Protein backbone atom coordinates (compact mmCIF):
# COMPACT_ATOMS: atom_id res chain seq x y z
CA UNK A 1 0.00 0.00 0.00
CA UNK A 2 2.76 2.41 0.94
CA UNK A 3 4.56 1.68 -2.36
CA UNK A 4 1.45 2.68 -4.30
CA UNK A 5 1.14 5.85 -2.23
CA UNK A 6 4.83 6.63 -2.75
CA UNK A 7 4.46 6.29 -6.53
CA UNK A 8 1.32 8.43 -6.51
CA UNK A 9 3.13 11.08 -4.48
CA UNK A 10 6.08 11.14 -6.91
CA UNK A 11 3.75 11.41 -9.90
CA UNK A 12 1.90 14.30 -8.26
CA UNK A 13 5.20 16.13 -7.76
CA UNK A 14 6.27 15.74 -11.40
CA UNK A 15 6.61 18.97 -13.31
CA UNK A 16 4.29 19.25 -16.30
CA UNK A 17 2.03 16.44 -15.02
CA UNK A 18 -0.94 17.50 -17.13
CA UNK A 19 1.20 17.69 -20.25
CA UNK A 20 2.70 14.25 -19.55
CA UNK A 21 -0.76 12.74 -19.10
CA UNK A 22 -1.94 14.29 -22.35
CA UNK A 23 1.14 12.84 -24.06
CA UNK A 24 0.21 9.35 -22.84
CA UNK A 25 -3.41 9.69 -23.98
CA UNK A 26 -2.23 10.99 -27.36
CA UNK A 27 0.24 8.11 -27.67
CA UNK A 28 -2.50 5.54 -27.06
CA UNK A 29 -4.68 7.18 -29.71
CA UNK A 30 -1.95 8.17 -32.17
CA UNK A 31 -0.12 6.40 -34.95
CA UNK A 32 2.34 4.86 -32.48
CA UNK A 33 -0.33 2.68 -30.84
CA UNK A 34 0.88 -0.23 -32.99
CA UNK A 35 3.66 -0.57 -30.43
CA UNK A 36 1.10 -1.47 -27.79
CA UNK A 37 -0.43 -4.13 -30.04
CA UNK A 38 3.04 -5.46 -30.85
CA UNK A 39 3.91 -5.69 -27.13
CA UNK A 40 0.65 -7.56 -26.55
CA UNK A 41 1.38 -9.97 -29.41
CA UNK A 42 4.84 -10.62 -27.96
CA UNK A 43 3.17 -11.76 -24.74
CA UNK A 44 2.11 -14.94 -26.56
CA UNK A 45 5.67 -15.34 -27.83
CA UNK A 46 6.99 -14.83 -24.30
CA UNK A 47 4.81 -17.48 -22.68
CA UNK A 48 5.00 -19.65 -25.79
CA UNK A 49 8.74 -19.97 -25.21
CA UNK A 50 8.10 -20.83 -21.56
CA UNK A 51 5.61 -23.47 -22.71
CA UNK A 52 8.25 -24.94 -25.02
CA UNK A 53 10.72 -25.01 -22.14
CA UNK A 54 8.16 -26.81 -19.94
CA UNK A 55 7.46 -29.30 -22.74
CA UNK A 56 11.18 -30.05 -23.13
CA UNK A 57 11.64 -30.53 -19.38
CA UNK A 58 8.59 -32.78 -18.99
CA UNK A 59 9.74 -35.01 -21.87
CA UNK A 60 11.77 -36.99 -19.33
CA UNK A 61 8.72 -38.08 -17.30
CA UNK A 62 5.62 -37.50 -19.47
CA UNK A 63 5.56 -36.28 -23.08
CA UNK A 64 3.17 -33.34 -23.52
CA UNK A 65 1.74 -31.76 -26.64
CA UNK A 66 2.68 -28.13 -27.15
CA UNK A 67 -0.97 -27.05 -26.75
CA UNK A 68 -1.29 -28.86 -23.42
CA UNK A 69 2.00 -27.35 -22.25
CA UNK A 70 0.77 -23.88 -23.25
CA UNK A 71 -2.46 -24.33 -21.26
CA UNK A 72 -0.43 -25.49 -18.28
CA UNK A 73 1.67 -22.30 -18.39
CA UNK A 74 -1.41 -20.04 -18.43
CA UNK A 75 -3.05 -22.02 -15.61
CA UNK A 76 0.16 -21.63 -13.62
CA UNK A 77 -0.04 -17.87 -14.06
CA UNK A 78 -3.53 -17.83 -12.55
CA UNK A 79 -2.29 -19.39 -9.30
CA UNK A 80 1.05 -17.58 -9.33
CA UNK A 81 -0.61 -14.16 -9.26
CA UNK A 82 -1.75 -14.46 -5.64
CA UNK A 83 1.10 -16.44 -4.05
CA UNK A 84 4.46 -15.19 -2.64
CA UNK A 85 7.26 -15.35 -5.19
CA UNK A 86 4.83 -17.02 -7.61
CA UNK A 87 5.12 -20.44 -5.93
CA UNK A 88 1.57 -21.31 -6.98
CA UNK A 89 2.74 -21.39 -10.59
CA UNK A 90 3.96 -24.96 -10.21
CA UNK A 91 0.59 -26.15 -8.85
CA UNK A 92 -1.23 -24.74 -11.85
CA UNK A 93 1.14 -26.52 -14.21
CA UNK A 94 1.22 -30.01 -12.71
CA UNK A 95 -2.55 -30.53 -12.91
CA UNK A 96 -1.95 -31.30 -16.59
CA UNK A 97 0.29 -34.23 -15.62
CA UNK A 98 -0.69 -37.72 -14.55
CA UNK A 99 -1.02 -38.41 -10.81
CA UNK A 100 2.24 -40.31 -10.47
CA UNK A 101 4.29 -37.65 -12.25
CA UNK A 102 3.26 -34.47 -10.44
CA UNK A 103 5.78 -34.54 -7.61
CA UNK A 104 8.49 -35.79 -9.96
CA UNK A 105 7.94 -32.67 -12.05
CA UNK A 106 8.93 -30.43 -9.13
CA UNK A 107 12.68 -30.88 -9.54
CA UNK A 108 12.52 -30.47 -13.33
CA UNK A 109 10.39 -27.35 -12.96
CA UNK A 110 13.02 -25.96 -10.60
CA UNK A 111 15.63 -26.45 -13.34
CA UNK A 112 13.58 -24.31 -15.72
CA UNK A 113 13.19 -21.57 -13.11
CA UNK A 114 16.89 -21.77 -12.25
CA UNK A 115 17.80 -21.33 -15.92
CA UNK A 116 15.66 -18.18 -16.13
CA UNK A 117 17.28 -16.81 -12.97
CA UNK A 118 20.76 -17.45 -14.39
CA UNK A 119 19.89 -15.52 -17.57
CA UNK A 120 18.41 -12.73 -15.44
CA UNK A 121 21.64 -12.40 -13.44
CA UNK A 122 23.93 -12.73 -16.46
CA UNK A 123 22.04 -10.02 -18.34
CA UNK A 124 21.74 -7.96 -15.16
CA UNK A 125 25.51 -8.05 -14.79
CA UNK A 126 26.02 -7.02 -18.43
CA UNK A 127 23.50 -4.22 -18.03
CA UNK A 128 25.19 -3.03 -14.87
CA UNK A 129 28.60 -2.99 -16.55
CA UNK A 130 27.24 -1.08 -19.58
CA UNK A 131 25.66 1.73 -17.56
CA UNK A 132 28.28 1.69 -14.80
CA UNK A 133 30.18 4.77 -16.09
CA UNK A 134 26.93 6.68 -16.57
CA UNK A 135 25.24 5.93 -13.25
CA UNK A 136 28.18 6.12 -10.83
CA UNK A 137 28.03 9.90 -10.43
CA UNK A 138 24.22 9.91 -10.53
CA UNK A 139 23.99 7.31 -7.75
CA UNK A 140 26.49 9.20 -5.64
CA UNK A 141 24.61 12.50 -5.99
CA UNK A 142 21.06 11.12 -5.80
CA UNK A 143 21.39 8.31 -3.24
CA UNK A 144 24.75 9.19 -1.61
CA UNK A 145 26.00 5.76 -2.68
CA UNK A 146 29.79 5.51 -2.61
CA UNK A 147 31.87 3.96 -5.38
CA UNK A 148 32.91 1.21 -2.94
CA UNK A 149 29.35 -0.13 -2.66
CA UNK A 150 28.78 0.10 -6.41
CA UNK A 151 31.98 -1.88 -7.06
CA UNK A 152 31.01 -4.37 -4.35
CA UNK A 153 27.66 -4.91 -6.09
CA UNK A 154 29.39 -5.69 -9.40
CA UNK A 155 31.74 -8.18 -7.72
CA UNK A 156 28.88 -9.83 -5.78
CA UNK A 157 26.77 -10.27 -8.92
CA UNK A 158 29.78 -11.62 -10.86
CA UNK A 159 30.46 -14.20 -8.15
CA UNK A 160 26.76 -15.15 -8.04
CA UNK A 161 26.70 -15.73 -11.80
CA UNK A 162 29.79 -17.96 -11.69
CA UNK A 163 28.37 -20.05 -8.83
CA UNK A 164 25.02 -20.37 -10.62
CA UNK A 165 26.61 -21.56 -13.86
CA UNK A 166 28.85 -24.08 -12.07
CA UNK A 167 25.86 -25.51 -10.17
CA UNK A 168 23.66 -25.58 -13.28
CA UNK A 169 26.13 -27.53 -15.40
CA UNK A 170 26.88 -29.94 -12.54
CA UNK A 171 23.29 -30.79 -11.61
CA UNK A 172 23.88 -34.50 -12.20
CA UNK A 173 26.85 -34.58 -9.82
CA UNK A 174 25.05 -32.45 -7.22
CA UNK A 175 21.98 -34.71 -7.42
CA UNK A 176 24.11 -37.81 -6.84
CA UNK A 177 25.68 -36.11 -3.85
CA UNK A 178 22.32 -35.11 -2.36
CA UNK A 179 20.90 -38.60 -2.84
CA UNK A 180 23.55 -39.97 -0.47
CA UNK A 181 21.97 -38.08 2.42
CA UNK A 182 19.99 -40.75 4.38
CA UNK A 183 16.81 -38.69 4.66
CA UNK A 184 16.84 -37.73 0.98
CA UNK A 185 17.69 -41.21 -0.30
CA UNK A 186 14.18 -42.41 0.63
CA UNK A 187 12.75 -39.89 -1.83
CA UNK A 188 15.39 -40.11 -4.57
CA UNK A 189 12.69 -41.24 -7.02
CA UNK A 190 11.46 -37.66 -7.18
CA UNK A 191 14.79 -36.12 -8.16
CA UNK A 192 16.64 -38.87 -10.00
CA UNK A 193 15.62 -37.53 -13.43
CA UNK A 194 18.01 -34.64 -12.81
CA UNK A 195 20.84 -37.12 -13.29
CA UNK A 196 19.80 -37.58 -16.92
CA UNK A 197 20.10 -33.91 -17.82
CA UNK A 198 23.24 -33.45 -19.90
CA UNK A 199 25.03 -30.28 -20.99
CA UNK A 200 23.33 -30.15 -24.40
CA UNK A 201 19.86 -30.27 -22.83
CA UNK A 202 20.80 -27.73 -20.17
CA UNK A 203 22.20 -25.39 -22.81
CA UNK A 204 18.95 -25.72 -24.77
CA UNK A 205 16.96 -24.72 -21.67
CA UNK A 206 19.26 -21.74 -21.13
CA UNK A 207 18.87 -20.72 -24.78
CA UNK A 208 15.05 -20.76 -24.56
CA UNK A 209 15.29 -18.72 -21.35
CA UNK A 210 17.53 -16.20 -23.11
CA UNK A 211 15.21 -15.81 -26.12
CA UNK A 212 12.30 -15.27 -23.75
CA UNK A 213 14.35 -12.61 -21.97
CA UNK A 214 15.03 -10.83 -25.28
CA UNK A 215 11.30 -10.82 -26.07
CA UNK A 216 10.62 -9.26 -22.68
CA UNK A 217 13.20 -6.55 -23.37
CA UNK A 218 11.69 -5.75 -26.77
CA UNK A 219 8.34 -5.24 -25.04
CA UNK A 220 9.94 -2.69 -22.73
CA UNK A 221 11.52 -0.85 -25.67
CA UNK A 222 8.17 -0.68 -27.48
CA UNK A 223 6.31 0.75 -24.50
CA UNK A 224 9.08 3.20 -23.57
CA UNK A 225 8.96 4.50 -27.13
CA UNK A 226 5.15 4.59 -27.05
CA UNK A 227 5.10 6.77 -23.93
CA UNK A 228 7.89 8.99 -25.28
CA UNK A 229 10.48 8.37 -22.58
CA UNK A 230 13.53 9.97 -24.13
CA UNK A 231 16.35 7.61 -23.17
CA UNK A 232 18.80 5.92 -25.55
CA UNK A 233 17.72 2.41 -26.49
CA UNK A 234 20.90 0.82 -25.14
CA UNK A 235 20.45 2.60 -21.79
CA UNK A 236 16.84 1.35 -21.63
CA UNK A 237 18.00 -2.22 -22.31
CA UNK A 238 20.76 -1.97 -19.71
CA UNK A 239 18.45 -0.55 -17.04
CA UNK A 240 15.76 -3.14 -17.81
CA UNK A 241 18.41 -5.83 -17.22
CA UNK A 242 19.30 -4.30 -13.86
CA UNK A 243 15.64 -3.87 -12.92
CA UNK A 244 14.76 -7.49 -13.69
CA UNK A 245 17.73 -8.66 -11.63
CA UNK A 246 16.56 -6.56 -8.67
CA UNK A 247 13.01 -7.90 -9.07
CA UNK A 248 14.38 -11.46 -9.01
CA UNK A 249 15.91 -10.80 -5.59
CA UNK A 250 13.05 -8.84 -3.97
CA UNK A 251 10.31 -11.14 -2.60
CA UNK A 252 6.82 -10.13 -3.75
CA UNK A 253 3.33 -11.25 -4.74
CA UNK A 254 2.44 -10.73 -8.40
CA UNK A 255 -0.78 -8.85 -7.62
CA UNK A 256 1.16 -6.44 -5.38
CA UNK A 257 4.23 -6.44 -7.60
CA UNK A 258 3.32 -3.31 -9.52
CA UNK A 259 4.24 -1.08 -6.57
CA UNK A 260 7.67 -2.68 -6.25
CA UNK A 261 8.24 -2.53 -10.01
CA UNK A 262 7.21 1.11 -10.03
CA UNK A 263 9.60 2.08 -7.25
CA UNK A 264 12.54 0.22 -8.79
CA UNK A 265 11.78 1.69 -12.22
CA UNK A 266 11.55 5.25 -10.89
CA UNK A 267 14.84 4.80 -9.03
CA UNK A 268 16.66 3.49 -12.12
CA UNK A 269 15.05 5.19 -15.13
CA UNK A 270 14.53 8.35 -13.09
CA UNK A 271 18.30 8.83 -13.22
CA UNK A 272 17.96 9.51 -16.96
CA UNK A 273 14.42 10.85 -17.41
CA UNK A 274 12.05 13.08 -15.46
CA UNK A 275 9.01 11.59 -17.21
CA UNK A 276 7.84 9.69 -14.12
CA UNK A 277 4.30 9.18 -15.31
CA UNK A 278 5.56 7.78 -18.63
CA UNK A 279 7.85 5.35 -16.79
CA UNK A 280 4.99 4.16 -14.59
CA UNK A 281 2.71 3.82 -17.63
CA UNK A 282 5.28 1.64 -19.43
CA UNK A 283 5.97 -0.53 -16.39
CA UNK A 284 2.24 -0.89 -15.67
CA UNK A 285 1.67 -1.90 -19.28
CA UNK A 286 4.29 -4.64 -19.05
CA UNK A 287 2.76 -5.87 -15.77
CA UNK A 288 -0.75 -6.00 -17.22
CA UNK A 289 0.26 -7.60 -20.52
CA UNK A 290 2.68 -10.24 -19.20
CA UNK A 291 1.17 -11.13 -15.82
CA UNK A 292 -2.42 -10.07 -15.37
CA UNK A 293 -3.84 -10.92 -18.82
CA UNK A 294 -2.31 -14.46 -18.79
CA UNK A 295 -3.54 -14.91 -15.19
CA UNK A 296 -7.09 -14.02 -16.21
CA UNK A 297 -6.92 -16.37 -19.19
CA UNK A 298 -5.45 -19.10 -16.98
CA UNK A 299 -8.26 -18.72 -14.43
CA UNK A 300 -10.76 -19.58 -17.18
CA UNK A 301 -8.73 -22.66 -18.11
CA UNK A 302 -8.62 -23.77 -14.47
CA UNK A 303 -12.43 -23.78 -14.30
CA UNK A 304 -12.41 -26.53 -16.89
CA UNK A 305 -9.93 -28.77 -15.06
CA UNK A 306 -11.60 -31.65 -13.26
CA UNK A 307 -9.39 -31.58 -10.17
CA UNK A 308 -10.27 -27.94 -9.49
CA UNK A 309 -13.98 -28.43 -10.11
CA UNK A 310 -13.93 -31.03 -7.35
MIVEXFI-332558 format. One record per residue (C-alpha): residue number from 1; x, y, z; residue in one letter. Coordinates in Angstrom, 2 decimals, decimal comma. Layout:
% residues N
{atom NUM; {X; Y; Z}; a}
...
% end
This chain:
% residues 310
{atom 1; {0,00; 0,00; 0,00}; x}
{atom 2; {2,76; 2,41; 0,94}; x}
{atom 3; {4,56; 1,68; -2,36}; x}
{atom 4; {1,45; 2,68; -4,30}; x}
{atom 5; {1,14; 5,85; -2,23}; x}
{atom 6; {4,83; 6,63; -2,75}; x}
{atom 7; {4,46; 6,29; -6,53}; x}
{atom 8; {1,32; 8,43; -6,51}; x}
{atom 9; {3,13; 11,08; -4,48}; x}
{atom 10; {6,08; 11,14; -6,91}; x}
{atom 11; {3,75; 11,41; -9,90}; x}
{atom 12; {1,90; 14,30; -8,26}; x}
{atom 13; {5,20; 16,13; -7,76}; x}
{atom 14; {6,27; 15,74; -11,40}; x}
{atom 15; {6,61; 18,97; -13,31}; x}
{atom 16; {4,29; 19,25; -16,30}; x}
{atom 17; {2,03; 16,44; -15,02}; x}
{atom 18; {-0,94; 17,50; -17,13}; x}
{atom 19; {1,20; 17,69; -20,25}; x}
{atom 20; {2,70; 14,25; -19,55}; x}
{atom 21; {-0,76; 12,74; -19,10}; x}
{atom 22; {-1,94; 14,29; -22,35}; x}
{atom 23; {1,14; 12,84; -24,06}; x}
{atom 24; {0,21; 9,35; -22,84}; x}
{atom 25; {-3,41; 9,69; -23,98}; x}
{atom 26; {-2,23; 10,99; -27,36}; x}
{atom 27; {0,24; 8,11; -27,67}; x}
{atom 28; {-2,50; 5,54; -27,06}; x}
{atom 29; {-4,68; 7,18; -29,71}; x}
{atom 30; {-1,95; 8,17; -32,17}; x}
{atom 31; {-0,12; 6,40; -34,95}; x}
{atom 32; {2,34; 4,86; -32,48}; x}
{atom 33; {-0,33; 2,68; -30,84}; x}
{atom 34; {0,88; -0,23; -32,99}; x}
{atom 35; {3,66; -0,57; -30,43}; x}
{atom 36; {1,10; -1,47; -27,79}; x}
{atom 37; {-0,43; -4,13; -30,04}; x}
{atom 38; {3,04; -5,46; -30,85}; x}
{atom 39; {3,91; -5,69; -27,13}; x}
{atom 40; {0,65; -7,56; -26,55}; x}
{atom 41; {1,38; -9,97; -29,41}; x}
{atom 42; {4,84; -10,62; -27,96}; x}
{atom 43; {3,17; -11,76; -24,74}; x}
{atom 44; {2,11; -14,94; -26,56}; x}
{atom 45; {5,67; -15,34; -27,83}; x}
{atom 46; {6,99; -14,83; -24,30}; x}
{atom 47; {4,81; -17,48; -22,68}; x}
{atom 48; {5,00; -19,65; -25,79}; x}
{atom 49; {8,74; -19,97; -25,21}; x}
{atom 50; {8,10; -20,83; -21,56}; x}
{atom 51; {5,61; -23,47; -22,71}; x}
{atom 52; {8,25; -24,94; -25,02}; x}
{atom 53; {10,72; -25,01; -22,14}; x}
{atom 54; {8,16; -26,81; -19,94}; x}
{atom 55; {7,46; -29,30; -22,74}; x}
{atom 56; {11,18; -30,05; -23,13}; x}
{atom 57; {11,64; -30,53; -19,38}; x}
{atom 58; {8,59; -32,78; -18,99}; x}
{atom 59; {9,74; -35,01; -21,87}; x}
{atom 60; {11,77; -36,99; -19,33}; x}
{atom 61; {8,72; -38,08; -17,30}; x}
{atom 62; {5,62; -37,50; -19,47}; x}
{atom 63; {5,56; -36,28; -23,08}; x}
{atom 64; {3,17; -33,34; -23,52}; x}
{atom 65; {1,74; -31,76; -26,64}; x}
{atom 66; {2,68; -28,13; -27,15}; x}
{atom 67; {-0,97; -27,05; -26,75}; x}
{atom 68; {-1,29; -28,86; -23,42}; x}
{atom 69; {2,00; -27,35; -22,25}; x}
{atom 70; {0,77; -23,88; -23,25}; x}
{atom 71; {-2,46; -24,33; -21,26}; x}
{atom 72; {-0,43; -25,49; -18,28}; x}
{atom 73; {1,67; -22,30; -18,39}; x}
{atom 74; {-1,41; -20,04; -18,43}; x}
{atom 75; {-3,05; -22,02; -15,61}; x}
{atom 76; {0,16; -21,63; -13,62}; x}
{atom 77; {-0,04; -17,87; -14,06}; x}
{atom 78; {-3,53; -17,83; -12,55}; x}
{atom 79; {-2,29; -19,39; -9,30}; x}
{atom 80; {1,05; -17,58; -9,33}; x}
{atom 81; {-0,61; -14,16; -9,26}; x}
{atom 82; {-1,75; -14,46; -5,64}; x}
{atom 83; {1,10; -16,44; -4,05}; x}
{atom 84; {4,46; -15,19; -2,64}; x}
{atom 85; {7,26; -15,35; -5,19}; x}
{atom 86; {4,83; -17,02; -7,61}; x}
{atom 87; {5,12; -20,44; -5,93}; x}
{atom 88; {1,57; -21,31; -6,98}; x}
{atom 89; {2,74; -21,39; -10,59}; x}
{atom 90; {3,96; -24,96; -10,21}; x}
{atom 91; {0,59; -26,15; -8,85}; x}
{atom 92; {-1,23; -24,74; -11,85}; x}
{atom 93; {1,14; -26,52; -14,21}; x}
{atom 94; {1,22; -30,01; -12,71}; x}
{atom 95; {-2,55; -30,53; -12,91}; x}
{atom 96; {-1,95; -31,30; -16,59}; x}
{atom 97; {0,29; -34,23; -15,62}; x}
{atom 98; {-0,69; -37,72; -14,55}; x}
{atom 99; {-1,02; -38,41; -10,81}; x}
{atom 100; {2,24; -40,31; -10,47}; x}
{atom 101; {4,29; -37,65; -12,25}; x}
{atom 102; {3,26; -34,47; -10,44}; x}
{atom 103; {5,78; -34,54; -7,61}; x}
{atom 104; {8,49; -35,79; -9,96}; x}
{atom 105; {7,94; -32,67; -12,05}; x}
{atom 106; {8,93; -30,43; -9,13}; x}
{atom 107; {12,68; -30,88; -9,54}; x}
{atom 108; {12,52; -30,47; -13,33}; x}
{atom 109; {10,39; -27,35; -12,96}; x}
{atom 110; {13,02; -25,96; -10,60}; x}
{atom 111; {15,63; -26,45; -13,34}; x}
{atom 112; {13,58; -24,31; -15,72}; x}
{atom 113; {13,19; -21,57; -13,11}; x}
{atom 114; {16,89; -21,77; -12,25}; x}
{atom 115; {17,80; -21,33; -15,92}; x}
{atom 116; {15,66; -18,18; -16,13}; x}
{atom 117; {17,28; -16,81; -12,97}; x}
{atom 118; {20,76; -17,45; -14,39}; x}
{atom 119; {19,89; -15,52; -17,57}; x}
{atom 120; {18,41; -12,73; -15,44}; x}
{atom 121; {21,64; -12,40; -13,44}; x}
{atom 122; {23,93; -12,73; -16,46}; x}
{atom 123; {22,04; -10,02; -18,34}; x}
{atom 124; {21,74; -7,96; -15,16}; x}
{atom 125; {25,51; -8,05; -14,79}; x}
{atom 126; {26,02; -7,02; -18,43}; x}
{atom 127; {23,50; -4,22; -18,03}; x}
{atom 128; {25,19; -3,03; -14,87}; x}
{atom 129; {28,60; -2,99; -16,55}; x}
{atom 130; {27,24; -1,08; -19,58}; x}
{atom 131; {25,66; 1,73; -17,56}; x}
{atom 132; {28,28; 1,69; -14,80}; x}
{atom 133; {30,18; 4,77; -16,09}; x}
{atom 134; {26,93; 6,68; -16,57}; x}
{atom 135; {25,24; 5,93; -13,25}; x}
{atom 136; {28,18; 6,12; -10,83}; x}
{atom 137; {28,03; 9,90; -10,43}; x}
{atom 138; {24,22; 9,91; -10,53}; x}
{atom 139; {23,99; 7,31; -7,75}; x}
{atom 140; {26,49; 9,20; -5,64}; x}
{atom 141; {24,61; 12,50; -5,99}; x}
{atom 142; {21,06; 11,12; -5,80}; x}
{atom 143; {21,39; 8,31; -3,24}; x}
{atom 144; {24,75; 9,19; -1,61}; x}
{atom 145; {26,00; 5,76; -2,68}; x}
{atom 146; {29,79; 5,51; -2,61}; x}
{atom 147; {31,87; 3,96; -5,38}; x}
{atom 148; {32,91; 1,21; -2,94}; x}
{atom 149; {29,35; -0,13; -2,66}; x}
{atom 150; {28,78; 0,10; -6,41}; x}
{atom 151; {31,98; -1,88; -7,06}; x}
{atom 152; {31,01; -4,37; -4,35}; x}
{atom 153; {27,66; -4,91; -6,09}; x}
{atom 154; {29,39; -5,69; -9,40}; x}
{atom 155; {31,74; -8,18; -7,72}; x}
{atom 156; {28,88; -9,83; -5,78}; x}
{atom 157; {26,77; -10,27; -8,92}; x}
{atom 158; {29,78; -11,62; -10,86}; x}
{atom 159; {30,46; -14,20; -8,15}; x}
{atom 160; {26,76; -15,15; -8,04}; x}
{atom 161; {26,70; -15,73; -11,80}; x}
{atom 162; {29,79; -17,96; -11,69}; x}
{atom 163; {28,37; -20,05; -8,83}; x}
{atom 164; {25,02; -20,37; -10,62}; x}
{atom 165; {26,61; -21,56; -13,86}; x}
{atom 166; {28,85; -24,08; -12,07}; x}
{atom 167; {25,86; -25,51; -10,17}; x}
{atom 168; {23,66; -25,58; -13,28}; x}
{atom 169; {26,13; -27,53; -15,40}; x}
{atom 170; {26,88; -29,94; -12,54}; x}
{atom 171; {23,29; -30,79; -11,61}; x}
{atom 172; {23,88; -34,50; -12,20}; x}
{atom 173; {26,85; -34,58; -9,82}; x}
{atom 174; {25,05; -32,45; -7,22}; x}
{atom 175; {21,98; -34,71; -7,42}; x}
{atom 176; {24,11; -37,81; -6,84}; x}
{atom 177; {25,68; -36,11; -3,85}; x}
{atom 178; {22,32; -35,11; -2,36}; x}
{atom 179; {20,90; -38,60; -2,84}; x}
{atom 180; {23,55; -39,97; -0,47}; x}
{atom 181; {21,97; -38,08; 2,42}; x}
{atom 182; {19,99; -40,75; 4,38}; x}
{atom 183; {16,81; -38,69; 4,66}; x}
{atom 184; {16,84; -37,73; 0,98}; x}
{atom 185; {17,69; -41,21; -0,30}; x}
{atom 186; {14,18; -42,41; 0,63}; x}
{atom 187; {12,75; -39,89; -1,83}; x}
{atom 188; {15,39; -40,11; -4,57}; x}
{atom 189; {12,69; -41,24; -7,02}; x}
{atom 190; {11,46; -37,66; -7,18}; x}
{atom 191; {14,79; -36,12; -8,16}; x}
{atom 192; {16,64; -38,87; -10,00}; x}
{atom 193; {15,62; -37,53; -13,43}; x}
{atom 194; {18,01; -34,64; -12,81}; x}
{atom 195; {20,84; -37,12; -13,29}; x}
{atom 196; {19,80; -37,58; -16,92}; x}
{atom 197; {20,10; -33,91; -17,82}; x}
{atom 198; {23,24; -33,45; -19,90}; x}
{atom 199; {25,03; -30,28; -20,99}; x}
{atom 200; {23,33; -30,15; -24,40}; x}
{atom 201; {19,86; -30,27; -22,83}; x}
{atom 202; {20,80; -27,73; -20,17}; x}
{atom 203; {22,20; -25,39; -22,81}; x}
{atom 204; {18,95; -25,72; -24,77}; x}
{atom 205; {16,96; -24,72; -21,67}; x}
{atom 206; {19,26; -21,74; -21,13}; x}
{atom 207; {18,87; -20,72; -24,78}; x}
{atom 208; {15,05; -20,76; -24,56}; x}
{atom 209; {15,29; -18,72; -21,35}; x}
{atom 210; {17,53; -16,20; -23,11}; x}
{atom 211; {15,21; -15,81; -26,12}; x}
{atom 212; {12,30; -15,27; -23,75}; x}
{atom 213; {14,35; -12,61; -21,97}; x}
{atom 214; {15,03; -10,83; -25,28}; x}
{atom 215; {11,30; -10,82; -26,07}; x}
{atom 216; {10,62; -9,26; -22,68}; x}
{atom 217; {13,20; -6,55; -23,37}; x}
{atom 218; {11,69; -5,75; -26,77}; x}
{atom 219; {8,34; -5,24; -25,04}; x}
{atom 220; {9,94; -2,69; -22,73}; x}
{atom 221; {11,52; -0,85; -25,67}; x}
{atom 222; {8,17; -0,68; -27,48}; x}
{atom 223; {6,31; 0,75; -24,50}; x}
{atom 224; {9,08; 3,20; -23,57}; x}
{atom 225; {8,96; 4,50; -27,13}; x}
{atom 226; {5,15; 4,59; -27,05}; x}
{atom 227; {5,10; 6,77; -23,93}; x}
{atom 228; {7,89; 8,99; -25,28}; x}
{atom 229; {10,48; 8,37; -22,58}; x}
{atom 230; {13,53; 9,97; -24,13}; x}
{atom 231; {16,35; 7,61; -23,17}; x}
{atom 232; {18,80; 5,92; -25,55}; x}
{atom 233; {17,72; 2,41; -26,49}; x}
{atom 234; {20,90; 0,82; -25,14}; x}
{atom 235; {20,45; 2,60; -21,79}; x}
{atom 236; {16,84; 1,35; -21,63}; x}
{atom 237; {18,00; -2,22; -22,31}; x}
{atom 238; {20,76; -1,97; -19,71}; x}
{atom 239; {18,45; -0,55; -17,04}; x}
{atom 240; {15,76; -3,14; -17,81}; x}
{atom 241; {18,41; -5,83; -17,22}; x}
{atom 242; {19,30; -4,30; -13,86}; x}
{atom 243; {15,64; -3,87; -12,92}; x}
{atom 244; {14,76; -7,49; -13,69}; x}
{atom 245; {17,73; -8,66; -11,63}; x}
{atom 246; {16,56; -6,56; -8,67}; x}
{atom 247; {13,01; -7,90; -9,07}; x}
{atom 248; {14,38; -11,46; -9,01}; x}
{atom 249; {15,91; -10,80; -5,59}; x}
{atom 250; {13,05; -8,84; -3,97}; x}
{atom 251; {10,31; -11,14; -2,60}; x}
{atom 252; {6,82; -10,13; -3,75}; x}
{atom 253; {3,33; -11,25; -4,74}; x}
{atom 254; {2,44; -10,73; -8,40}; x}
{atom 255; {-0,78; -8,85; -7,62}; x}
{atom 256; {1,16; -6,44; -5,38}; x}
{atom 257; {4,23; -6,44; -7,60}; x}
{atom 258; {3,32; -3,31; -9,52}; x}
{atom 259; {4,24; -1,08; -6,57}; x}
{atom 260; {7,67; -2,68; -6,25}; x}
{atom 261; {8,24; -2,53; -10,01}; x}
{atom 262; {7,21; 1,11; -10,03}; x}
{atom 263; {9,60; 2,08; -7,25}; x}
{atom 264; {12,54; 0,22; -8,79}; x}
{atom 265; {11,78; 1,69; -12,22}; x}
{atom 266; {11,55; 5,25; -10,89}; x}
{atom 267; {14,84; 4,80; -9,03}; x}
{atom 268; {16,66; 3,49; -12,12}; x}
{atom 269; {15,05; 5,19; -15,13}; x}
{atom 270; {14,53; 8,35; -13,09}; x}
{atom 271; {18,30; 8,83; -13,22}; x}
{atom 272; {17,96; 9,51; -16,96}; x}
{atom 273; {14,42; 10,85; -17,41}; x}
{atom 274; {12,05; 13,08; -15,46}; x}
{atom 275; {9,01; 11,59; -17,21}; x}
{atom 276; {7,84; 9,69; -14,12}; x}
{atom 277; {4,30; 9,18; -15,31}; x}
{atom 278; {5,56; 7,78; -18,63}; x}
{atom 279; {7,85; 5,35; -16,79}; x}
{atom 280; {4,99; 4,16; -14,59}; x}
{atom 281; {2,71; 3,82; -17,63}; x}
{atom 282; {5,28; 1,64; -19,43}; x}
{atom 283; {5,97; -0,53; -16,39}; x}
{atom 284; {2,24; -0,89; -15,67}; x}
{atom 285; {1,67; -1,90; -19,28}; x}
{atom 286; {4,29; -4,64; -19,05}; x}
{atom 287; {2,76; -5,87; -15,77}; x}
{atom 288; {-0,75; -6,00; -17,22}; x}
{atom 289; {0,26; -7,60; -20,52}; x}
{atom 290; {2,68; -10,24; -19,20}; x}
{atom 291; {1,17; -11,13; -15,82}; x}
{atom 292; {-2,42; -10,07; -15,37}; x}
{atom 293; {-3,84; -10,92; -18,82}; x}
{atom 294; {-2,31; -14,46; -18,79}; x}
{atom 295; {-3,54; -14,91; -15,19}; x}
{atom 296; {-7,09; -14,02; -16,21}; x}
{atom 297; {-6,92; -16,37; -19,19}; x}
{atom 298; {-5,45; -19,10; -16,98}; x}
{atom 299; {-8,26; -18,72; -14,43}; x}
{atom 300; {-10,76; -19,58; -17,18}; x}
{atom 301; {-8,73; -22,66; -18,11}; x}
{atom 302; {-8,62; -23,77; -14,47}; x}
{atom 303; {-12,43; -23,78; -14,30}; x}
{atom 304; {-12,41; -26,53; -16,89}; x}
{atom 305; {-9,93; -28,77; -15,06}; x}
{atom 306; {-11,60; -31,65; -13,26}; x}
{atom 307; {-9,39; -31,58; -10,17}; x}
{atom 308; {-10,27; -27,94; -9,49}; x}
{atom 309; {-13,98; -28,43; -10,11}; x}
{atom 310; {-13,93; -31,03; -7,35}; x}
% end
